[in-house]
Amino acid sequence: MTNPTAEINALIEQSKKFAEPMTRLTALSIQSFEKLARHQYGVAGDALEYSIAALQTGVATTEVPEYFKSQTALAQTYVDRQTQRTQELTKLADEIRANYTSWFDQASADFKAKTAKVADAA
């Protein structure tokens, strides 16, 4: 005679084992999204700071050459900062790609091991 409780528990346990790679993928995706969102938040902050500084410079300067000189300096600072942000984004994208590659390799190896066990049992 079968034990329904044991069968249900076995089914739940097997479901957890098969869902585990997808759970890791979900966690990895959330971490990646958070990193990208934080980076983009920084980029938006840089744009806001540049805009405010440009407006303040426009109000504070009275001479046209001085205005253009200060605007050029602000723009150069902003461009340098965005160049740095682009390099950070490239590193971040490489890190995220490496994490997904690692996940995929691990999930593939786990799948091969599980299917080999099933094939050996058959």
N, C-alpha and C positions, 0 to 999 in steps of 0.2 A: 504494500500500500504506500502511496506517495504522501509526502508531508508538504502541504500547501505553503506553510510558513517558510520552510527551508527553500522551496522553489522560488518563492517571491523574493526572499533575501538573496538568493543566488542571481536572480534576474537583475535586481537592483545593483548588486556588486558588479556584474558584467557591464551593465549600463554605465556605471561610474568609470570603469576601466576604459571603455570605448569612447566616452565623452571627455576623458582627461586631456587628450591632445587639443581638442577644441577649446577646452577651458584655458589651457596655456596660451593658445592663440588669441583668445579674447583678452587675457591679461596683457599680453604683448601688444596688442592693438591699442588698448587703453593707455599703456605707458607711452607708446609712440605718439598717439594723439596728444597726450599731455605735453610731451617735449616739444612737439611742433607748435602747439597752441601757445606755450610759454615763449617760444622764440618769436612767433608772430606778434605777440603782445609787446615784446621788446621793440620790434620794428615799428609798430604803431606808435609806441611811446617816443621813439626817436623822431618820427614824422611830426608828432604833436609838439615836441620841444623845439624842433626847427621852425615850425610855423609860428609859434609864440615868440621865439627870439627874432624872427624876421619882422613880425609886426611891431615888436618893441623897438627894434632898430629904426624902422620907418618913422616911428613917433619921436624917438630921441634925437635923431640927426636933423640938422637944418641945412647943411650944405650937400649938394648933389654928389660931388666927388667922394665925400666922406660916406654918404649913403651907399654908393656903389661899392666902395672898398669894404665896408662892413658886411654888405650882402654877399659879396664874393667870398669873404672869409667864412661866413656862416655856411654858405653853400659848399665850400670845400670841406669844412668840418663834417657836414652832413654826408657828403659823398664818401669821405674816408670811413665814416661810421657804417654806412651801408655796404661798403666793400668788405669791411670786417664781418658784418652780419651775413653777407653772402658766403663768405668762407666758413663761418660757423654753421650755416645751413647745409653746406656741402658735407662737412664733417658729420653733422647730425644725420643726414640722409644715408651716408655710408654706414654709420652705426646702426641705424634702423634696418637697412638692407642686410647687414651681417646678422642681426638678431633674427630676422625672418628666415634667412638661409639656415641658421643654426636650428631654428624650430622645425623647419621643413625636413632637414637631414635627420633630426631626432625622431620626428613623427614617422618618416619613411622607414627608419631602422626598426622602430617599435612595431610598425605594421608588418614588416617582413618577418620579424621574430614571431609575431602572433600567428601569421598565416603558416609559417613553417611548423609551428606546434600543432596546428590543426591538420596540416597535411601529414605529419608524422603519426598523428593519432588515428587517421583514417585508414 
